[in-house]
Amino acid sequence: MEIASGLLGGLGLLGILAAGLLGFVTLLILPFWAILECALSRRTGGWKAFLLVLLFFTWGLGSLVYGLFVTTSKLLRIVTVLAVVGVLAILVPSVISLLAGAGMHGKLYAEQVRQENQELVAQFQPVAISSGDLEAFHALHFTWGGLGPATAAVARFTGAGPDLDSARDTDRGVRQVAFDRENRRTWALTAHEFGSIEPASGRFMKIDVDPSVGDFSWPKGIAFDPTDERVLVMTSHVYTLFYRFDPRTSEWERLPVEIRDLPLVALTYAPADGCLYALEFRSSERALRRLQRFNTEGASLGPIELHPAVPVPDRADEGLQLVTSGEKLVLILPPLPNGRPGAASRTYVVDPRTGEVFAPGAPSAAL
């Protein structure tokens, strides 16, 4: 089937190129022929002048219409008809062949992806860790629909999962949060904006970014540093940049770091070592394979390989979260594609010293 898809696609592409070449030659020659035929024809001066001007300004399209319907030359009409029929006779089956080959290739690729996903899931057997070993933390509790988060709530989590009594619904567009334990304040990011979440209503309250710090686009991660009581925001598109916000003065600072071509999402501050951690993730990947570690000035301290690699569904970057729980890091991920609509996120634990991934509770709960 793979050979057939390549053959059909190749033949279709060659046919389209051939049809394009024939059409180019036709439109290169036909306008001059049509203009010459019109100029030498026996038409009256006014009508002839009008046709010549029209042919000059419409060129290829005009010459086709002229050759098919207006010309008095039988030979020109025959050549025009043969050229149009020839191009269509080559082009139509070539397009059909190309589409058929592309369709077969798409099915093969989808089957390959499905098999690779199954292998990743089958190989993902993290060691179980007691739920009681995790300290409580705050994060977003998503439920998932067919195309992304169906609901979002800020909740207190334990090793057993979200405490639903503590959950407060928030705007569905919120993607990342960081919790200030001392002041009981939740900082948040949407796909493009920075702000905080009003405790009583759960409403996202936008906070403007000082334009003097430069471009602030594609925010991907947020963390709170309790040492100096500032919020750190990471943006990541072509360049990864770090910003620092002081809630006491509303002052912004851009850290002097620019990291190119390192796609990152989710950010957390670990008090145990005073470092920032982020997930390295490209949208085309189907597994999380490493963390990146930074100091609080944004300087890279190198990658940490995750083992085993953690399978994720397509377009998972919208639902990836990384939070701190004591000396451990916690991954909160979207459900795998075989999950039911309304399913909750998956939770895993990472030891930042070794990169080892654990599953809270029984290993069977990991899938």
Beta strands, then each sheet from edge to edge (+ up, - down):
strand 1: 127-129
strand 2: 137-144
strand 3: 149-158
strand 4: 161-169
strand 5: 176-180
strand 6: 185-189
strand 7: 194-197
strand 8: 204-206
strand 9: 219-225
strand 10: 230-236
strand 11: 239-246
strand 12: 251-254
strand 13: 259-260
strand 14: 264-270
strand 15: 275-280
strand 16: 287-294
strand 17: 300-311
strand 18: 321-325
strand 19: 328-333
strand 20: 343-344
strand 21: 346-350
strand 22: 357-360
sheet 1: 1+ 22+ 21- 19+ 18-
sheet 2: 4+ 3- 2+ 20-
sheet 3: 5+ 6- 7+ 8-
sheet 4: 9+ 10- 11+ 12-
sheet 5: 9+ 10- 11+ 13-
sheet 6: 14+ 15- 16+ 17-
end
